[in-house]
Amino acid sequence: MTATQSFESLQSNVIQWALDRGIVQNSNPRAQLLKMFSEAGELADGEAKGRLDDIEDAVGDVAVCLIIYCHFYGLTVPKCLDSAWHEIKDRKGHMIEGGVFIKEEK
Protein backbone atom coordinates (compact mmCIF):
# COMPACT_ATOMS: atom_id res chain seq x y z
CA MET A 1 0.00 0.00 0.00
CA THR A 2 1.40 3.36 -0.92
CA ALA A 3 1.37 6.27 1.47
CA THR A 4 -1.38 7.91 -0.58
CA GLN A 5 -3.61 4.85 -0.90
CA SER A 6 -5.96 4.10 1.99
CA PHE A 7 -7.50 0.75 2.78
CA GLU A 8 -10.85 2.11 1.63
CA SER A 9 -9.28 3.05 -1.72
CA LEU A 10 -7.73 -0.39 -2.09
CA GLN A 11 -11.03 -2.00 -1.15
CA SER A 12 -12.84 0.06 -3.78
CA ASN A 13 -10.21 -0.91 -6.37
CA VAL A 14 -10.66 -4.61 -5.55
CA ILE A 15 -14.45 -4.38 -5.95
CA GLN A 16 -14.11 -2.54 -9.27
CA TRP A 17 -11.54 -5.12 -10.44
CA ALA A 18 -13.94 -7.93 -9.49
CA LEU A 19 -16.83 -6.23 -11.28
CA ASP A 20 -14.75 -5.58 -14.40
CA ARG A 21 -13.82 -9.27 -14.61
CA GLY A 22 -17.30 -10.62 -13.94
CA ILE A 23 -16.27 -12.12 -10.62
CA VAL A 24 -19.09 -10.48 -8.68
CA GLN A 25 -21.66 -11.16 -11.40
CA ASN A 26 -20.71 -14.83 -11.79
CA SER A 27 -19.80 -15.76 -8.25
CA ASN A 28 -21.50 -15.90 -4.88
CA PRO A 29 -20.57 -15.62 -1.20
CA ARG A 30 -19.99 -19.38 -0.85
CA ALA A 31 -17.58 -19.46 -3.80
CA GLN A 32 -15.64 -16.51 -2.39
CA LEU A 33 -15.52 -18.10 1.05
CA LEU A 34 -14.16 -21.34 -0.40
CA LYS A 35 -11.60 -19.37 -2.43
CA MET A 36 -10.57 -17.55 0.76
CA PHE A 37 -9.93 -20.89 2.48
CA SER A 38 -7.89 -22.03 -0.51
CA GLU A 39 -5.78 -18.89 -0.22
CA ALA A 40 -5.51 -19.44 3.55
CA GLY A 41 -4.03 -22.85 2.75
CA GLU A 42 -1.37 -21.11 0.68
CA LEU A 43 -0.76 -18.80 3.64
CA ALA A 44 -0.27 -21.80 5.92
CA ASP A 45 2.13 -23.29 3.38
CA GLY A 46 4.13 -20.05 3.31
CA GLU A 47 4.23 -20.02 7.11
CA ALA A 48 5.33 -23.65 7.27
CA LYS A 49 8.14 -22.96 4.82
CA GLY A 50 9.10 -19.60 6.35
CA ARG A 51 8.67 -17.81 3.03
CA LEU A 52 7.82 -14.18 3.73
CA ASP A 53 7.12 -13.37 0.06
CA ASP A 54 4.57 -16.20 -0.10
CA ILE A 55 3.03 -15.06 3.20
CA GLU A 56 2.66 -11.49 1.94
CA ASP A 57 1.05 -12.65 -1.31
CA ALA A 58 -1.31 -15.04 0.45
CA VAL A 59 -2.43 -12.49 3.06
CA GLY A 60 -3.26 -10.14 0.20
CA ASP A 61 -5.17 -12.87 -1.63
CA VAL A 62 -7.14 -13.73 1.52
CA ALA A 63 -7.98 -10.03 1.92
CA VAL A 64 -9.17 -9.79 -1.70
CA CYS A 65 -11.48 -12.77 -1.18
CA LEU A 66 -12.82 -11.29 2.08
CA ILE A 67 -13.44 -7.92 0.42
CA ILE A 68 -15.44 -9.56 -2.36
CA TYR A 69 -17.24 -11.83 0.12
CA CYS A 70 -18.28 -8.82 2.22
CA HIS A 71 -19.44 -6.98 -0.90
CA PHE A 72 -22.10 -9.65 -1.48
CA TYR A 73 -23.64 -8.78 1.89
CA GLY A 74 -23.25 -5.01 1.66
CA LEU A 75 -20.48 -5.10 4.26
CA THR A 76 -16.92 -3.83 4.25
CA VAL A 77 -13.85 -5.28 5.92
CA PRO A 78 -13.38 -2.11 8.03
CA LYS A 79 -17.02 -2.33 9.22
CA CYS A 80 -16.55 -5.99 10.19
CA LEU A 81 -13.23 -5.23 11.88
CA ASP A 82 -14.80 -2.34 13.79
CA SER A 83 -17.60 -4.63 14.95
CA ALA A 84 -15.11 -7.27 16.11
CA TRP A 85 -13.00 -4.63 17.85
CA HIS A 86 -15.96 -3.35 19.87
CA GLU A 87 -16.73 -6.92 20.92
CA ILE A 88 -13.18 -7.77 22.05
CA LYS A 89 -11.71 -4.44 23.24
CA ASP A 90 -12.71 -4.95 26.85
CA ARG A 91 -12.25 -8.72 26.87
CA LYS A 92 -9.98 -10.01 29.60
CA GLY A 93 -8.00 -13.20 29.55
CA HIS A 94 -4.58 -14.60 28.80
CA MET A 95 -2.65 -16.65 26.29
CA ILE A 96 -1.41 -20.05 27.35
CA GLU A 97 1.44 -22.03 25.88
CA GLY A 98 0.58 -23.24 22.41
CA GLY A 99 -1.18 -20.00 21.46
CA VAL A 100 -4.62 -20.60 22.98
CA PHE A 101 -6.40 -17.54 24.41
CA ILE A 102 -8.42 -18.26 27.55
CA LYS A 103 -11.23 -15.74 28.01
CA GLU A 104 -11.86 -14.51 31.51
CA GLU A 105 -15.52 -15.20 32.34
CA LYS A 106 -17.60 -12.21 33.42
Residue, then its C-alpha position, 0 to 999 in steps of 0.5 A: m500500500t502506498a502512502t497515498q492509498s488508503f484501505e478504503s481506496l484499495q477496497s474500492n479498487v478490488i471491488q471494481w476489479a472484481l466487477d470488471r472481470g465478472i467475478v461479482q456477477n458470476s460468483n456468490p458468497r460461498a464461492q468466495l468463502l471457499k476461495m478464501f480458504s484455498e488462499a488461507g491454505e497457501l498462507a499456511d504453506g508459506e508459514a510452514k516454509g518460512r517464506l515471507d514473500d509467499i506469506e505477503d502474497a497469500v495475506g493479500d489474496v485472503a484479503v481480496c477474497l474477504i473484500i469480495y465476500c463482504h461486498f455480497y452482503g453489503l459489508t466492508v472489511p473495516k465495518c466488520l473489523d470495527s464490529a469485532w474490535h468493539e466486541i473484544k476491546d474490553r475482553k480479559g483473559h490470557m494466552i497459554e502455551g501453544g497459542v490458545f487464548i483463555k477468556e476470563e468469564k464475566 
